[in-house]
Amino acid sequence: MKKCLIILLLGLLSFIPTALAQENTEVFISHKPIQCGNQAEILKDLKGKYGEVPFVLAKEPLLMPNRGIVEVPLMFFINTEKKTYTIVQMPPLQKEGLACILSAGNLEYINEDITLKLGGMKL
């Protein structure tokens, strides 16, 4: 049993990015409160009330106990005129139709020199 726990711990530690290990920073789990609610309402409010539109859609791979890797959708919304942003994630292993706001605030800097190409389309 003890050997299994040690192997499991070593396996989990191998997922820590090398850059973090090289900086000698302490890695810990934070318990930041986040707001979750009806996905349709949150997305509607982001566009209607705040003028934010989807800018990036990503999938974050999460290692879930007894389930392996689960890809969790993550969306980055911005309003370039008001320079605001919101990051929304659909929580894993919850009922369908939920979304959580991970972060929202004001954009301090937008690098306008970068041209993004996704699927041949310039943004």
N, C-alpha and C positions, 0 to 999 in steps of 0.2 A: 504494500500500500504506500509506504513512504517513498519507494523508488518511483512509483507511478506519479505521485505528486511532484517529485523533483523533475521528472521528465516533462510533465505538463507545464511546470513553471518555466523550464528552459525553453520549451517550445513557444510559449507565449512571449518570452523575452526576445526571441529571435525576430519578432515582428516589429520591434522598435526600430525606427529608421536609424541608419548608421550616423547621419548628421547629428541627431540628438545625442547619441552616445558619445560622439567625439567632443561635444561641447560641455560635457560633464554637468548637464542640467538634470535636476530632479524631475522625473515625470510622475504625475499624480492624476487622479480622477477628480474632476470638479463637479459639483452638483449645482449647475446653473439652472435656475427655474426658467422654463419656457412656456409659451402660450400655445395651446393646441385647440383645434376646433374643427368645424365643418369645412372641408376642403373647398367646396363650391363657393361658400360665403367668403372665405378668406381670399380666394383668387379674384372673386368679383369686387371685393373692397379694395384690393391692391390696385386694380385698374380704375375703378369708378371713383373712389375717394382720394387716392394718392397719385393717380396717373402713372403708376409703375407698370411696366410691361416686361414679359420674360426676356431675359438676355442670355442666360446660360441654363441648359438642362444637363445635369450630370447624374451619374449613378455611383454611389459610395458603397464599396464592398465592406460589409460588416461580418465579422466572425461571430456567429451566434452559437451558444452552447447547445449541443445536441441537434443542431440544424445545419451546421457547416456555414458556408459563406452565403449571405443574403444581400442582394443588390437593392439599395434603398434610394429612391429618386430624390434629387435635390435640385431646387430651382432658385436662380438668382434673378431678382426683379430690380429694374432701375428706372428712375425718372431723370433723364439727362438734363432737363430744364431746371428742375428744382434740386438736382443733385442728391436724390435720396435713393436708398436701396433697402431691400428686404431679402433675406435668405429663408426659404421655406423647405422643409423636408417632410416626406410622408413617413410616419413612424413605422418601424417594422413590427410585425406580429400583432398588429392592432386591427380593429374592424376597418373595412374599406371606407373610404371617404373622409379620413382624418388627415389633417395637415398641421404641422407645428412651425411656428416662427422662431427660428434659431437666432436671428439677429436682424436688427433694423436700425437705420440711422442716416447720417449725412455722409455723402462721399466727399472726402477731402481732396482727392486727386483722381483725375481720369487721364490716362495716357492716350492722347488723341493721335499720336504718331503710329500706334499699332493698328494694322489692318488685319482683321480676322477673316479667315476664309473657312467656311464650313460647307462641305459638299459643293464647292465651286462657287458659292454665293458670297459676295462681299457684304459685310455688315457695316 
